[in-house]
Structure formats: C-alpha cells, structure tokens
Amino acid sequence: MAAPPNRPQAVFLDALSLGPVDLDPLRRWVELRCWPNTDPDQRLERLQGAEVVITNKVVLDGPLLASLPGLRLVCTASTGTDQVDSQSCAERGIAVRNAGHYSGPSVVQVTWALILELRCQLLGRQRQVAGGEWQRSPVFSLVLPEFDELAGQHLTVVGAGDIGQGVARIGKAFGMETSLITSSTSSADLEAALRRADVVSLHAPLNAKTRGMINGTRLGWFKSSALLINMARGALVDTDALVAALGAQQLAGAALDVLVKEPPGMELNRLMGVPNLMLTPHMAWSSRQARSRLVDTLAAHLQAYGEGSR
C-alpha cells in the first residue's frame, strides 16, 4: 500500500526508550520527527505544529495540551496511559491510543524467570560452585540452602489483563492454585488471597485505587515464606514498607522490575543491600519481538488516524 500524500506531522518525544528498533512502519503514515529524550521544558517547542504525538514516559499534562490547539492524536508507546491527562484530551477532542497487548509474552516470561530465581536461588548455587564449595563437599550434592516446589503452592495475581491471565496460566501448569484479583474483587477477598498466597505477582494498572495498594498493613498479611513480584508500576508498592518487611523477615523475598522513579537516583543505594530483594531495570516488556509488536501497534493507530481524517 502506497504512503498517503500530505501525511500528518507527528513527533515522538522519547524514541530512545524503545531501544534499537525500526521505526519505518511509522513513517509510512506520518511525517515523523524523533527526539531521543525530551525534558519537560522542551515539550511545547518540540510539539509546535504537530497533529500527532507519541510518548512513552514523557508526561502530557493539561496545561501543555491546552497550548497545542492543533494536536489531534496522542499515542502512548506503552500499555498504560497514566502519563497523559486523558480528561484534558477528551475535553479538547484529542484521541488517546495506547499500545496494549504488545508485551504480554515478554512480561510473562520474565515474571516467571524472577519467581523461579527467588524460589530456586540458582545464582547463589552458581556462586557455590565458583567458590569451590561443591568441590569440597563430602557427598555428591549440595542440599543447602533448601528450596521449595511451586506445585501445591498458591499464586495470587493482581491484575486480570492479558499479562495477569498469562502468569496465572503458567502457575497452573506448575501445579499451583491461583487467585486472580480484579478491580471488582472485594477488600475481604483481596485480604484472603494475600494471606494464603505463596507468591503474589502484580500486573495491575496504576490508578487511584491501586496506588500504594501493597502497603505496610497488607505486607503484614503475607506468609513469612511468601514472595512478592512487581512487574507493573513502581507506585503500586510502598517501597519503604517493603524494605522494612524484608528486614523483619515478614516475607521471604521480592523482585521489582519497576520503581517509583525511573531511572532511579541515589535512592537506589538503600535498596541494593536489602536481603532477598532482586532489582531489574524495567526490562520485562522489552523483548525484540515485543518492541516490534509495539511499533506495529503504533503504526496501526497512525494508519487509522490518517485514513479517518480524510
């Protein structure tokens, strides 16, 4: 299909966030200007004359949107849209399109990689071998530290979208019992699911209801042998409460692929030495295949806009 004439002007404010990926499918439908990153005070200048803006993490707030009368479409290069003032967009007739469903297999895979590492402690076992502990053993195997099977344990998944459902399916394949927490789950049922969980995996969107949902009180409901995995948004978890809970051995371990501030600053230092806390750099979404699907999803939004505006 030939590219349409007089393509809309589009700006990608933080294209570097997608890593090495081919953006030519986007250029087929729009005249695209890409910026690696954009600071808040650069947004207005860079968006002058644009009909379309693509953003991953650059915030589009109400005052900025009010200063862009020609803007007609916002595309988020992400599943969530919390970086966009959606109400202001609706008031100004600006369409908002996210890139849902692109990252499911990637996030599910990394979620289980982290759960398995926390349960099996394979990096620690590798250090045993590298340090000569196995070679010095009087028997053929090193049994300590002990680990538990997932079969028969309980998995509580918070967030019932494609990713949450995918994580639950893998849990069932391991022989786990599962609870799937949705926006309609009652407080009593949430408490019950957290209390009986051996693994809690977070995949919910960030909103007023979910912000800080894993707080000191709810961490107190966890079994001392339980694991917490956060693959969604950093603000779902009260980080100070989690650090305290791990220090007090209220739970056995946690893995965070997301933090409240990204990239983190000096606040990361206090997390690095927390016992049984694994940190990964918000990478679960970013398999080669997922990033390619993301670009294809954005291109489909741009095609629909271009064809619909004529």
C-alpha positions, 0 to 999 in steps of 0.5 A: 500500500502506497504512503498517503500524500500530505501525511500528518506531522507527528513527533515522538518525544522519547524514541530512545526508550524503545531501544534499537528498533525500526521505526519505518512502519511509522513513517509510512503514515506520518511525517515523523520527527524523533527526539531521543529524550525530551525534558519537560521544558522542551515539550511545547517547542518540540510539539509546535505544529504537530497533529500527532504525538507519541510518548512513552514516559514523557508526561502530557499534562493539561496545561501543555495540551491546552497550548497545542490547539492543533494536536489531534492524536496522542499515542502512548508507546506503552500499555498504560496511559497514566502519563497523559491527562486523558480528561484534558484530551477528551475535553479538547477532542484529542484521541488517546491510543495506547499500545496494549497487548504488545508485551504480554509474552515478554512480561510473562516470561520474565515474571516467571524467570524472577519467581523461579530465581527467588524460589530456586536461588540458582545464582547463589548455587552458581556462586557455590560452585565458583567458590569451590564449595561443591568441590569440597563437599563430602557427598555428591550434592549440595542440599543447602540452602533448601528450596521449595516446589511451586506445585501445591503452592498458591499464586495470587495475581493482581491484575486480570489483563492479558499479562495477569491471565498469562502468569496465572496460566503458567502457575497452573501448569506448575501445579499451583492454585491461583487467585486472580484479583480484579478491580471488582474483587472485594477488600475481604477477598483481596485480604484472603488471597494475600494471606494464603498466597505463596507468591503474589505477582502484580500486573495491575494498572496504576490508578487511584485505587491501586496506588500504594495498594501493597502497603505496610498493613497488607505486607503484614498479611503475607506468609513469612515464606511468601514472595512478592513480584512487581512487574507493573508500576513502581507506585503500586508498592510502598517501597519503604514498607517493603524494605522494612518487611524484608528486614523483619523477615515478614516475607521471604523475598521480592523482585521489582522490575519497576520503581517509583522513579525511573531511572532511579537516583541515589535512592537506589543505594538503600535498596541494593543491600536489602536481603532477598530483594532482586532489582531489574531495570524495567526490562520485562516488556522489552523483548525484540519481538515485543518492541516490534509488536509495539511499533506495529501497534503504533503504526496501526493507530497512525494508519487509522488516524490518517485514513479517518481524517480524510 
